[in-house]
Amino acid sequence: MMSAVNDTKLNSAVFCLTGIPGHEHVHLWVSIPFCLMYVISIIGNSVILFIIKTDPSLHEPMYIFLSMLAITDLGLSISTMPTILGIFWFNAREISFSACFAQLFFIHSLSFIESSVLLLMAFDRFVAIRNPLRYASVLTLPRIAKMGLVSVLRAVVLILPLPILLKQFRYCQNNVLSHSYCLHQEVMKMACSDIRVNSIYGLFIIVSTVGLDSLLILLSYVMILKTVLSIASQAERLRALNTCVSHLCAVLLFYTPMIGLSVIHRFGNDSSHSL
């Protein structure tokens, strides 16, 4: 009887999110830069979408891919904003299992879609520099639409099993997550069930999406650099490379924290995190 009561208590229906442990008294002040970051992200990406939509001269492959990137950034901001600001403003740390699984589904699927869009943007730069005369015929609007659809379907199909599998688990840990939002790598460690399937499948997803995309992006830039070095004019070389700078910055900003976070959760079991 006592065992059943303890199981019920441990297998609670909520996870507890974490802000900055020990600094709850400054959460309101910490929320200011986060709030500004979200406002800038939402307004900035909305302005990008508005300008691209209203200016017919920008209805070109490079700007269409940029609009896809802006949409995924908006989705990621909307997915994480409620729980992060909820903790800092109202100390609302509890999140139900269903809400947590839904949040991690959107965070991971949108992240993988963004990875795919960055790969498509690398392909766009490769075609523009390697074979500019065929650029318009290779990257047609119907083909771009198919690429975008495949990116979305790939992410959704690969991520959808994760919340379904997590929902079948029994949770008897303390259910305190070390972030202000739900991530699959951490939620699965809260389960008392055998998580080997989730762990192996999660690693497979990372390798087949982020790993493969980053490898193909690297290959694209090797080919781009090879093409640029074959250009006789130094001014033309610089002009070609300048078209890739913004994309390279976006790639670094996206992949560096994602790979770092994956490594920390997979190998840093004893480390503590915040946010």
C-alpha positions as CSV (number, residue, x, y, z in Angstrom):
1,M,0.0,0.0,0.0
2,M,2.8,2.4,1.0
3,S,4.7,1.5,-2.2
4,A,1.7,2.3,-4.3
5,V,1.4,5.7,-2.6
6,N,5.1,6.4,-3.2
7,D,4.8,5.4,-6.8
8,T,1.9,7.8,-7.3
9,K,3.8,10.6,-5.7
10,L,6.9,10.0,-7.7
11,N,5.1,9.5,-11.0
12,S,3.6,13.0,-10.9
13,A,1.8,14.4,-13.9
14,V,4.1,17.4,-14.3
15,F,7.8,18.3,-15.0
16,C,9.4,21.2,-13.2
17,L,11.4,23.6,-15.3
18,T,14.4,25.5,-14.1
19,G,15.3,29.2,-14.4
20,I,18.5,30.3,-12.6
21,P,18.8,28.3,-9.4
22,G,19.6,30.4,-6.3
23,H,18.9,33.6,-8.1
24,E,15.1,33.7,-8.2
25,H,15.1,37.2,-6.7
26,V,16.7,38.6,-9.9
27,H,14.5,36.6,-12.3
28,L,12.5,39.8,-13.2
29,W,15.6,41.6,-14.1
30,V,17.0,38.7,-16.1
31,S,13.7,38.5,-18.0
32,I,14.4,42.0,-19.5
33,P,17.2,40.9,-22.0
34,F,15.3,37.7,-22.8
35,C,12.1,39.8,-23.5
36,L,14.1,42.2,-25.7
37,M,15.7,39.2,-27.5
38,Y,12.3,37.7,-28.3
39,V,10.8,41.1,-29.4
40,I,13.8,41.8,-31.7
41,S,13.6,38.2,-33.1
42,I,9.8,38.4,-33.7
43,I,9.8,41.9,-35.1
44,G,13.0,41.4,-37.2
45,N,11.8,38.1,-38.8
46,S,8.3,39.6,-39.4
47,V,9.9,42.6,-41.1
48,I,12.0,40.3,-43.3
49,L,8.9,38.3,-44.3
50,F,6.9,41.5,-45.0
51,I,9.7,43.0,-47.2
52,I,10.2,39.8,-49.2
53,K,6.5,39.4,-49.7
54,T,5.8,42.9,-50.8
55,D,8.8,43.5,-53.1
56,P,8.5,41.4,-56.3
57,S,12.2,41.9,-57.0
58,L,13.0,39.8,-54.0
59,H,11.0,36.8,-55.2
60,E,14.2,35.0,-56.0
61,P,15.6,31.7,-54.6
62,M,18.1,33.3,-52.1
63,Y,15.4,35.5,-50.5
64,I,12.8,32.7,-50.6
65,F,15.2,30.5,-48.6
66,L,15.8,33.5,-46.2
67,S,12.0,33.7,-45.7
68,M,11.9,30.0,-44.8
69,L,14.7,30.6,-42.3
70,A,12.8,33.6,-40.8
71,I,9.6,31.4,-40.4
72,T,11.5,28.7,-38.6
73,D,13.1,31.3,-36.3
74,L,9.7,32.7,-35.5
75,G,8.4,29.2,-34.7
76,L,11.4,28.5,-32.4
77,S,10.8,31.8,-30.6
78,I,7.1,31.1,-30.1
79,S,7.9,27.5,-28.9
80,T,10.3,28.5,-26.1
81,M,9.0,32.0,-25.1
82,P,6.0,30.9,-23.0
83,T,7.9,28.7,-20.6
84,I,11.0,30.9,-20.3
85,L,9.1,34.2,-19.6
86,G,6.6,32.3,-17.5
87,I,9.4,31.2,-15.1
88,F,11.0,34.7,-15.0
89,W,7.7,36.6,-14.6
90,F,5.4,34.3,-12.7
91,N,7.7,31.6,-11.3
92,A,5.5,29.2,-13.3
93,R,7.8,26.2,-13.3
94,E,5.4,23.3,-13.7
95,I,4.5,22.0,-17.1
96,S,2.3,19.0,-17.8
97,F,3.6,15.9,-19.6
98,S,1.5,16.6,-22.7
99,A,2.6,20.2,-22.9
100,C,6.2,19.2,-22.4
101,F,6.1,16.5,-25.1
102,A,4.4,19.0,-27.5
103,Q,7.0,21.6,-26.8
104,L,9.9,19.3,-27.4
105,F,8.3,18.1,-30.7
106,F,8.1,21.7,-32.0
107,I,11.5,22.7,-30.8
108,H,13.3,19.7,-32.3
109,S,11.3,19.6,-35.5
110,L,11.8,23.3,-36.2
111,S,15.5,23.0,-35.4
112,F,15.8,20.2,-37.9
113,I,13.8,22.2,-40.5
114,E,16.2,25.2,-39.9
115,S,19.2,22.8,-40.4
116,S,17.6,21.7,-43.8
117,V,17.0,25.4,-44.8
118,L,20.7,26.2,-44.1
119,L,21.7,23.3,-46.3
120,L,19.4,24.6,-49.1
121,M,20.9,28.0,-48.8
122,A,24.4,26.5,-49.1
123,F,23.2,24.7,-52.3
124,D,21.8,28.0,-53.5
125,R,25.2,29.7,-53.1
126,F,27.0,26.7,-54.7
127,V,24.8,26.9,-57.8
128,A,25.0,30.7,-58.0
129,I,28.8,30.6,-57.9
130,R,29.6,27.4,-59.7
131,N,27.1,27.7,-62.6
132,P,25.5,31.1,-62.6
133,L,24.1,30.7,-66.1
134,R,21.9,27.8,-65.0
135,Y,21.0,29.3,-61.7
136,A,17.4,30.3,-62.7
137,S,16.7,27.0,-64.4
138,V,18.0,24.9,-61.6
139,L,16.3,26.7,-58.7
140,T,12.8,27.2,-60.0
141,L,9.9,28.1,-57.7
142,P,8.2,24.7,-58.0
143,R,11.5,23.0,-57.2
144,I,12.1,25.3,-54.2
145,A,8.6,24.5,-52.9
146,K,9.3,20.8,-53.2
147,M,12.6,21.2,-51.3
148,G,10.8,23.1,-48.5
149,L,8.1,20.4,-48.3
150,V,10.7,17.6,-48.1
151,S,12.5,19.5,-45.3
152,V,9.3,19.8,-43.3
153,L,8.2,16.2,-43.9
154,R,11.7,14.9,-42.9
155,A,11.7,16.7,-39.6
156,V,8.1,15.8,-38.7
157,V,8.4,12.1,-39.6
158,L,11.7,11.7,-37.7
159,I,10.6,13.6,-34.6
160,L,7.0,12.4,-34.3
161,P,8.0,9.0,-32.7
162,L,9.9,10.7,-29.9
163,P,6.9,12.2,-27.9
164,I,4.9,9.0,-28.7
165,L,7.7,6.9,-27.1
166,L,8.1,9.3,-24.2
167,K,4.4,9.1,-23.4
168,Q,4.6,5.4,-22.9
169,F,7.3,5.7,-20.2
170,R,6.8,5.7,-16.4
171,Y,8.5,8.7,-14.7
172,C,9.6,8.2,-11.1
173,Q,12.6,10.6,-10.9
174,N,12.2,14.0,-9.3
175,N,11.1,15.3,-12.7
176,V,13.1,18.5,-12.4
177,L,14.5,19.6,-15.8
178,S,17.6,21.7,-15.9
179,H,16.3,24.0,-18.7
180,S,13.4,26.5,-19.1
181,Y,12.0,24.3,-21.8
182,C,11.7,20.7,-22.7
183,L,14.3,18.8,-24.7
184,H,14.1,15.1,-25.6
185,Q,17.7,14.3,-24.4
186,E,16.8,15.4,-20.9
187,V,13.2,14.3,-20.6
188,M,14.0,10.7,-21.5
189,K,16.5,10.6,-18.6
190,M,13.6,11.3,-16.2
191,A,12.0,7.9,-17.0
192,C,12.4,4.8,-15.0
193,S,11.8,2.6,-18.1
194,D,14.4,1.3,-20.5
195,I,15.4,4.3,-22.6
196,R,17.8,2.5,-24.9
197,V,15.5,2.7,-27.9
198,N,15.0,6.5,-27.4
199,S,18.7,7.0,-26.9
200,I,19.7,5.1,-30.0
201,Y,17.0,6.6,-32.1
202,G,17.8,10.1,-30.9
203,L,21.4,9.6,-31.9
204,F,20.3,8.3,-35.3
205,I,18.2,11.4,-35.8
206,I,21.0,13.8,-34.9
207,V,23.4,12.0,-37.2
208,S,21.0,11.7,-40.1
209,T,19.8,15.4,-39.9
210,V,22.2,17.8,-38.3
211,G,25.3,15.6,-38.9
212,L,24.5,14.9,-42.5
213,D,23.4,18.5,-43.2
214,S,26.6,20.0,-41.7
215,L,28.7,17.6,-43.7
216,L,26.9,18.5,-46.9
217,I,27.3,22.2,-46.1
218,L,31.0,21.7,-45.5
219,L,31.2,19.9,-48.9
220,S,29.4,22.7,-50.6
221,Y,31.8,25.3,-49.3
222,V,34.8,23.2,-50.3
223,M,33.4,23.2,-53.8
224,I,32.6,26.9,-53.6
225,L,36.1,27.7,-52.5
226,K,37.6,25.6,-55.2
227,T,35.5,27.5,-57.8
228,V,36.3,30.9,-56.3
229,L,40.1,30.1,-56.4
230,S,39.8,29.4,-60.1
231,I,38.5,32.9,-60.8
232,A,41.3,35.1,-62.3
233,S,40.1,38.4,-61.0
234,Q,40.7,39.1,-57.3
235,A,37.8,41.5,-57.2
236,E,35.5,38.9,-58.5
237,R,36.7,36.4,-55.9
238,L,36.0,38.8,-53.1
239,R,32.5,39.6,-54.5
240,A,31.7,35.8,-54.8
241,L,32.9,35.2,-51.2
242,N,31.0,38.2,-49.8
243,T,27.7,36.6,-50.9
244,C,28.4,33.7,-48.5
245,V,29.4,35.6,-45.4
246,S,25.9,36.0,-44.0
247,H,25.1,32.4,-44.6
248,L,28.3,31.2,-42.9
249,C,27.5,33.3,-39.8
250,A,24.0,31.8,-39.7
251,V,25.5,28.3,-39.9
252,L,27.9,28.9,-37.1
253,L,25.3,30.5,-34.9
254,F,23.0,27.6,-35.4
255,Y,25.2,24.5,-35.3
256,T,27.6,25.6,-32.5
257,P,25.1,25.7,-29.7
258,M,23.1,22.7,-31.0
259,I,26.1,20.4,-31.2
260,G,27.4,21.7,-27.9
261,L,24.0,21.1,-26.2
262,S,23.7,17.6,-27.7
263,V,27.2,16.7,-26.4
264,I,26.5,18.0,-22.9
265,H,23.3,16.0,-22.6
266,R,24.8,12.8,-24.0
267,F,28.1,12.8,-22.1
268,G,27.7,15.4,-19.3
269,N,25.3,13.5,-17.1
270,D,26.7,14.9,-13.9
271,S,26.9,18.5,-15.0
272,S,24.3,21.1,-14.1
273,H,22.8,23.5,-16.5
274,S,20.5,26.5,-16.4
275,L,18.1,27.8,-19.0
